[in-house]
Amino acid sequence: MPTEEVLEEMRESDPPICYLVGTPKGRLSKLEAQLLQQPWQDVRPGLEVKLLAQEKELYILAQSRQRLSKERAIRRRRLKKLWQRLAELRQMRLSRDQLLIRLGQAKEEAGRLVWKLVQIKVAQADNSPNQLLSYRLDKERLRVVRRREGCYLLRSNLIGMDPAQLWELYIQLTQIEEAFRNLKGDLAIRPIYHQLEHRIEAHIFVAFIAYCLHVTLRRRLHKLAPGLTPRAILEKFKTIQMIDVHLPTTDGRIVILPRYTQPEQEHRMLLHGLDLELPLQPKPRITAAGKLAD
């Protein structure tokens, strides 16, 4: 997230630099009253936006139904678990220090957002269990959280652009960020130990080719098996290994049989779903006069 100074420099530069960035939800609290007055605009099925122009910037409040359902389900599950845990702690005979330790563990499991939905009070002295811990649901804060679920705030200096185009630009931004994560994570482009420029470029080029294959695999999975990710597929296929079987002959030479391990039932199902076939087993090789020959 760029700082205010960086965004100001981008706006004042000549020529001006365009940006579209995410914004912390803390700023949403300051703009919420003004955003409530703006109408929702449909960008695509399941996605609505509100636009608020301020000085030299445009704020975009986006609401996704899919994201709303996901965040609401997570919040309900964690809140229910926290409420049950608080009821258990209230019935336990614990000292005040022991109770504070257990509450810290419950806070870590629930998460900061869900923890703030419950007002918890711990008595100063070690009294009976029913008096040591008291809690209640903060209904006002819950209403605020429910209203903001599925929403995220963007800011840009692209004033006057169509909301659908702004959304497409934001999607491109998330795809670029995902590409960098894949390059640094699954494809392990770093660290680079080369020092010569052409070798560094070759290293990056190979990583880019691997990323192209990564994207191709993801697109195939999206059509055939939406629940699977390229990372999951690569982890499953790691068990298929290439080995060399060395067989000595009577005249002192060695026959080398390169073989990959036979795929299991799960692998065969994935290969069939992806419309892929493993190559034929490599041809055997034999040593002759200390060298390998066909």
C-alpha positions as CSV (number, residue, x, y, z in Angstrom):
1,M,0.0,0.0,0.0
2,P,1.6,3.3,-1.1
3,T,1.9,6.1,1.5
4,E,0.1,9.4,1.2
5,E,3.4,11.1,0.2
6,V,4.0,8.6,-2.7
7,L,0.4,9.1,-4.0
8,E,0.8,12.9,-3.8
9,E,4.0,12.7,-5.8
10,M,2.2,10.5,-8.4
11,R,-0.6,13.0,-8.7
12,E,1.7,16.0,-9.0
13,S,4.2,14.4,-11.4
14,D,4.5,15.6,-15.0
15,P,3.1,13.8,-16.8
16,P,0.8,12.5,-13.9
17,I,1.1,8.9,-13.0
18,C,-2.2,6.9,-12.8
19,Y,-2.9,4.6,-9.9
20,L,-5.6,2.3,-8.6
21,V,-4.8,0.8,-5.2
22,G,-6.5,-0.8,-2.3
23,T,-7.3,1.2,0.8
24,P,-7.4,0.1,4.5
25,K,-10.9,-0.3,5.9
26,G,-10.1,2.4,8.5
27,R,-10.6,5.0,5.8
28,L,-14.0,3.5,5.1
29,S,-15.1,4.7,8.6
30,K,-14.4,8.3,7.6
31,L,-16.1,8.0,4.2
32,E,-19.0,5.8,5.2
33,A,-21.6,8.5,5.7
34,Q,-20.9,10.0,2.3
35,L,-20.8,6.6,0.6
36,L,-24.2,5.7,2.1
37,Q,-25.7,8.5,0.0
38,Q,-24.3,7.2,-3.3
39,P,-26.3,4.7,-5.4
40,W,-25.0,1.2,-6.2
41,Q,-23.9,0.5,-9.8
42,D,-23.9,-2.9,-11.3
43,V,-20.5,-3.8,-12.8
44,R,-21.1,-7.5,-13.5
45,P,-23.4,-10.2,-12.0
46,G,-22.6,-10.4,-8.3
47,L,-20.6,-7.2,-8.1
48,E,-21.7,-3.7,-7.3
49,V,-19.8,-0.5,-6.8
50,K,-20.3,3.0,-5.3
51,L,-18.2,6.0,-6.6
52,L,-17.2,9.0,-4.5
53,A,-15.2,11.8,-6.0
54,Q,-13.1,13.8,-3.6
55,E,-10.8,16.6,-4.7
56,K,-8.3,14.9,-7.0
57,E,-9.2,11.3,-6.2
58,L,-12.0,8.8,-6.7
59,Y,-13.0,6.3,-4.1
60,I,-14.6,3.0,-5.2
61,L,-16.5,0.9,-2.7
62,A,-17.0,-2.6,-4.2
63,Q,-19.3,-5.3,-2.9
64,S,-19.0,-8.8,-4.0
65,R,-21.7,-11.3,-3.2
66,Q,-19.3,-14.2,-3.4
67,R,-16.9,-12.5,-1.0
68,L,-19.9,-11.5,1.2
69,S,-21.0,-15.1,1.6
70,K,-17.4,-16.3,2.4
71,E,-16.6,-13.6,5.0
72,R,-20.0,-14.0,6.7
73,A,-19.6,-17.8,6.9
74,I,-16.1,-17.4,8.4
75,R,-17.3,-14.8,10.9
76,R,-20.2,-16.9,12.1
77,R,-18.1,-20.0,12.5
78,R,-15.5,-18.2,14.6
79,L,-18.0,-16.2,16.6
80,K,-19.9,-19.4,17.5
81,K,-16.7,-21.1,18.5
82,L,-15.5,-18.1,20.6
83,W,-18.9,-17.9,22.4
84,Q,-18.8,-21.6,23.3
85,R,-15.2,-21.2,24.6
86,L,-16.2,-18.3,26.8
87,A,-19.0,-20.3,28.2
88,E,-16.6,-23.1,29.0
89,L,-14.1,-20.7,30.7
90,R,-16.8,-19.2,32.8
91,Q,-17.6,-22.6,34.3
92,M,-14.0,-23.5,35.0
93,R,-12.4,-22.9,38.4
94,L,-9.4,-20.8,37.3
95,S,-7.4,-18.1,39.0
96,R,-7.4,-14.7,37.3
97,D,-4.0,-15.2,35.8
98,Q,-5.0,-18.6,34.4
99,L,-8.1,-17.1,33.0
100,L,-6.2,-14.3,31.2
101,I,-3.9,-16.9,29.6
102,R,-6.9,-18.9,28.3
103,L,-8.5,-15.7,27.0
104,G,-5.4,-14.9,25.1
105,Q,-5.5,-18.3,23.5
106,A,-9.1,-17.8,22.6
107,K,-8.4,-14.4,21.1
108,E,-5.7,-15.8,18.9
109,E,-8.0,-18.5,17.6
110,A,-10.9,-16.1,17.0
111,G,-9.0,-13.4,15.3
112,R,-9.0,-9.7,16.0
113,L,-12.2,-8.8,14.1
114,V,-14.3,-11.5,15.8
115,W,-12.8,-10.8,19.2
116,K,-13.9,-7.2,19.1
117,L,-17.5,-8.3,18.6
118,V,-17.6,-9.5,22.2
119,Q,-17.2,-7.2,25.2
120,I,-15.4,-9.2,27.9
121,K,-14.8,-8.1,31.5
122,V,-12.5,-9.9,34.0
123,A,-12.9,-9.1,37.7
124,Q,-9.9,-7.7,39.5
125,A,-10.1,-10.3,42.4
126,D,-10.3,-14.1,42.3
127,N,-14.0,-14.6,43.1
128,S,-16.3,-17.4,42.2
129,P,-16.2,-18.5,38.5
130,N,-19.5,-16.9,37.6
131,Q,-18.3,-13.5,38.9
132,L,-14.8,-13.6,37.5
133,L,-15.7,-13.6,33.8
134,S,-18.6,-11.7,32.2
135,Y,-19.2,-11.1,28.5
136,R,-21.8,-9.9,26.1
137,L,-22.3,-9.4,22.4
138,D,-21.6,-5.9,21.0
139,K,-24.6,-5.7,18.7
140,E,-23.7,-2.2,17.4
141,R,-20.3,-3.3,16.3
142,L,-21.8,-6.5,14.8
143,R,-24.2,-4.4,12.7
144,V,-21.2,-2.4,11.4
145,V,-19.3,-5.5,10.6
146,R,-22.3,-7.1,8.8
147,R,-22.7,-3.9,6.8
148,R,-19.0,-4.0,5.6
149,E,-18.7,-7.7,4.9
150,G,-17.9,-8.4,1.3
151,C,-16.8,-4.8,0.7
152,Y,-13.4,-3.4,0.0
153,L,-12.4,0.2,-0.8
154,L,-10.2,1.3,-3.7
155,R,-8.8,4.7,-4.5
156,S,-7.6,6.1,-7.8
157,N,-6.9,9.3,-9.7
158,L,-8.7,8.0,-12.8
159,I,-11.7,10.2,-12.4
160,G,-14.4,9.9,-15.0
161,M,-13.5,6.3,-16.1
162,D,-16.3,3.7,-16.4
163,P,-16.6,1.6,-13.2
164,A,-16.4,-1.6,-15.3
165,Q,-13.0,-0.5,-16.7
166,L,-11.8,0.4,-13.2
167,W,-12.8,-3.1,-12.0
168,E,-10.9,-4.7,-14.9
169,L,-7.8,-2.7,-14.0
170,Y,-8.1,-3.9,-10.4
171,I,-8.4,-7.5,-11.5
172,Q,-5.3,-7.1,-13.6
173,L,-3.5,-5.7,-10.5
174,T,-4.5,-8.8,-8.4
175,Q,-3.4,-11.1,-11.3
176,I,0.0,-9.4,-11.4
177,E,0.4,-9.8,-7.6
178,E,-0.5,-13.4,-7.9
179,A,2.1,-13.9,-10.7
180,F,4.8,-12.5,-8.4
181,R,3.7,-14.8,-5.6
182,N,3.8,-17.8,-7.9
183,L,7.3,-16.8,-9.2
184,K,8.7,-16.4,-5.7
185,G,6.8,-19.3,-4.2
186,D,5.9,-22.3,-6.3
187,L,8.5,-21.6,-9.0
188,A,11.2,-20.4,-6.6
189,I,12.8,-17.8,-8.9
190,R,14.9,-16.6,-6.0
191,P,17.6,-16.6,-4.9
192,I,19.6,-15.8,-8.0
193,Y,23.3,-16.7,-7.6
194,H,24.4,-15.6,-11.1
195,Q,26.6,-12.5,-11.5
196,L,26.8,-12.1,-15.3
197,E,23.9,-10.2,-16.9
198,H,23.2,-12.7,-19.7
199,R,23.0,-15.6,-17.1
200,I,20.6,-13.6,-14.9
201,E,18.4,-13.0,-18.0
202,A,18.5,-16.7,-18.9
203,H,17.5,-17.5,-15.3
204,I,14.5,-15.2,-15.5
205,F,13.6,-16.4,-19.0
206,V,13.4,-20.0,-17.8
207,A,11.3,-18.9,-14.8
208,F,9.0,-17.0,-17.2
209,I,8.5,-20.1,-19.3
210,A,7.7,-22.1,-16.2
211,Y,5.2,-19.5,-15.2
212,C,3.5,-19.8,-18.6
213,L,3.2,-23.5,-18.1
214,H,1.9,-22.8,-14.6
215,V,-0.9,-20.5,-16.0
216,T,-1.7,-23.0,-18.7
217,L,-2.2,-25.7,-16.0
218,R,-4.4,-23.4,-14.0
219,R,-6.6,-22.6,-17.0
220,R,-7.1,-26.3,-17.6
221,L,-7.9,-27.0,-14.0
222,H,-10.4,-24.1,-14.0
223,K,-12.4,-25.9,-16.7
224,L,-12.0,-29.5,-15.6
225,A,-11.4,-29.4,-11.9
226,P,-12.1,-26.0,-10.4
227,G,-11.4,-27.2,-6.8
228,L,-7.8,-28.0,-7.6
229,T,-4.8,-25.6,-7.8
230,P,-1.6,-25.9,-9.8
231,R,0.3,-26.2,-6.4
232,A,-1.9,-29.2,-5.4
233,I,-1.4,-30.9,-8.8
234,L,2.4,-30.5,-8.6
235,E,2.5,-31.8,-5.0
236,K,0.5,-34.9,-6.1
237,F,2.8,-35.6,-9.1
238,K,6.0,-35.3,-7.1
239,T,5.6,-38.9,-6.2
240,I,6.3,-39.9,-9.9
241,Q,10.1,-40.1,-10.1
242,M,12.6,-40.9,-12.8
243,I,15.2,-43.5,-11.9
244,D,18.0,-45.3,-13.7
245,V,18.2,-49.0,-13.3
246,H,21.9,-50.3,-13.8
247,L,22.2,-53.9,-15.0
248,P,25.8,-55.3,-15.3
249,T,26.5,-57.6,-18.3
250,T,28.8,-60.6,-18.6
251,D,31.4,-58.7,-20.7
252,G,31.8,-55.9,-18.0
253,R,29.5,-53.3,-19.5
254,I,26.4,-51.9,-17.9
255,V,22.9,-51.6,-19.3
256,I,21.1,-48.5,-18.1
257,L,17.3,-48.5,-18.1
258,P,15.8,-45.0,-17.4
259,R,12.3,-45.5,-16.0
260,Y,9.7,-43.4,-14.4
261,T,7.6,-44.9,-11.6
262,Q,4.1,-46.1,-12.7
263,P,1.3,-43.6,-11.9
264,E,-1.2,-44.6,-9.2
265,Q,-4.9,-44.6,-9.6
266,E,-5.1,-40.9,-8.4
267,H,-2.5,-39.9,-11.0
268,R,-4.3,-41.7,-13.8
269,M,-7.6,-39.9,-12.9
270,L,-5.8,-36.5,-13.0
271,L,-4.1,-37.3,-16.2
272,H,-7.4,-38.4,-17.8
273,G,-9.1,-35.2,-16.5
274,L,-6.4,-33.0,-17.9
275,D,-6.3,-34.9,-21.2
276,L,-2.6,-35.6,-20.8
277,E,-0.5,-38.7,-21.5
278,L,2.8,-39.6,-20.0
279,P,5.6,-40.1,-22.6
280,L,6.9,-43.6,-23.5
281,Q,9.6,-45.0,-21.3
282,P,13.1,-43.9,-22.5
283,K,15.1,-46.4,-24.5
284,P,17.8,-48.4,-22.6
285,R,21.5,-47.4,-22.9
286,I,24.6,-49.4,-22.6
287,T,28.2,-48.4,-21.7
288,A,30.9,-49.1,-24.3
289,A,34.6,-48.4,-23.7
290,G,33.8,-46.3,-20.7
291,K,31.2,-44.1,-22.5
292,L,27.5,-44.2,-22.9
293,A,26.1,-45.3,-26.2
294,D,22.6,-46.1,-27.7
